[in-house]
Amino acid sequence: MPSATRTITIRRAPEDVFAFVSDGSTATQWRPGVTDIGLVSGSGLGARYAQGVKGPGGRRIAADYEITAWDPPRHLAFAAIAGPVRPSGEYRLEPVPEGTRLTFSLDAVLGGLKGMVMGRAVQGSMDAEMAALDRLKSVLDAGPAPA
């Protein structure tokens, strides 16, 4: 089962970090694998986003998702609802003297043949999402407060 977890510290209040990561439209600012994203419906718990990510050969792959847990500014979870792989993930935020400790986790259940064929590529994508946290930190540490 592909999975990944990473923790970083961002020099911003948990409310600012939560507001930024929970707004799917900010993804293109810090997640290089996202080609396009837009809110389809709702807000908070149950909100749905249409998202495209870069697949093999640069082609767009649907990776739409829904917010499955919403507890500002401490916890946000989501699950993919479109695409060949449907990972789930969560952000856990904790106030620390330096700002916010953010832990991001992803996992996907791939059984049988799908796991054998796609497991390595899915793990690579998850590892890239973890690496994107460096960009998130850079954007939030340097920029003005999120609206």
Buried (B, 14 or more C-beta within 10 A) or exposed (E): EBBBBBEBBBEBBBBBBBBBBBBBEBBBBBBBBBBEBEEBEEEEEEBBBBBBBBBEEEEEBBBBBBBBBBEEBEBBBBBBBBBBBBBBBBBBBBBEEEBBBBBBBBBBEBEEEBBEEBBEBBBEBBBBBBBBBEEBBEBBEEEEEBE
